[in-house]
């Protein structure tokens, strides 16, 4: 599989006990959706290696995981601080105005007032705000991703209709 066919699930943060169990921090909106995993891909030296899960239990956003063939502290220590991925194919499909960030890169963005702004070049996920990066009239415009701004997500036409706050686009054009 290619890099773009995976999504970042989280990171092995530490050991759990002495029998090879590890703590996997889940960097996701709903950790409960990942309790039934039977395989994860741990990136080691740039290569995603599949590991089968023997057992797991959820504690908040942390998954205590026992991996097949990882039976002691020495084996488990090699996995600590390694990123964990899953194939995009395991993501449940979203509908309506909900979307995965990787899904909308390349979608057109149409504003109620300005019309077609351009395509989403990137989705910037900052701690307090997620933003679409769109180039409009040669300038990068950062558009807040929230329910007040996004009117409609049309997966068929690959278009997102928005209504940006007054003055936001002008602020970028008048720089």
Secondary structure, 3 states (H helix, E strand, C coil): CCHHHEEEEEEEEEEECCCCEEEEEECCCCHHHHCCCCEEEEEECCEEEEEEEEEEEEECCEEEEEECCCCCHHHHHCCCCCEEEEEHHHCCCCCCCCCCHHHHCCCEEEECCCEEEEEEEEEEECCCCEEEEEEECCEEEEEECCCCCEEEEECCCCEEEECCCCCHHHHHHCC
